[in-house]
């Protein structure tokens, strides 16, 4: 038997049975991007200043707003060096992705620097139909 590797095949959904039937939501269809950020001060995660703490609070508020607006898919950070944060998100195009990346209050304040923003596509995600 030849496998096409799709989530439909893995879950046994036929052409007439959408994955939503199994309680699996569909992923939005806008282009996806990934953003990598790092602290400007490499030791900052171990001992942030009061100003850095405040900007990180604004950074988290910004990401929560993006999540609520349906733009952010996920975000997180490493807990050991090198300290890197990622955000996987949807945007209309590369220009909108750059705006997402650089409008972050912690980036604007110089607490984080954007390492790069590039196109991305979630291939598998627990509980989500990504075909």
C-alpha positions, 0 to 999 in steps of 0.5 A, a space after each residue: 500500500 502506498 501512503 501519501 503521508 497526509 494527516 487524513 491517512 494517518 487518522 483514517 479519514 476518507 475523502 468524504 469524512 473531513 477531519 473536523 468530524 473527528 473534532 480536529 480544527 482546520 488551520 487558517 490559510 494565510 501564509 505562515 512565518 517564523 520569527 527568531 529573537 534574542 536578547 540584546 544583552 545575552 545575560 538578560 534572561 538570568 538577571 533582567 533590569 527593571 526596565 527590561 522586565 517592564 518591556 518583557 511584560 509589554 512584549 508578552 501583552 503584545 503576543 497575547 493580543 496577537 494570539 487573541 487576534 488570530 495571528 499568533 500560532 505559538 511562541 516560546 523561548 529556550 531556557 538555556 544558552 543560547 537564549 532564543 525566542 520564537 514566534 510562529 504566526 500568520 500574516 498576509 504577506 512578508 511585509 506584514 510579517 516584518 511589521 509583526 516582528 518589529 512592532 514588538 515593544 521589546 524589539 522597539 525598546 532594544 531589549 530583543 533583537 530580531 535575528 530573522 523572519 522567514 516563511 514557514 509552514 506548520 507541517 504537523 500540529 497536535 489536534 489540528 488538520 494541517 492539509 
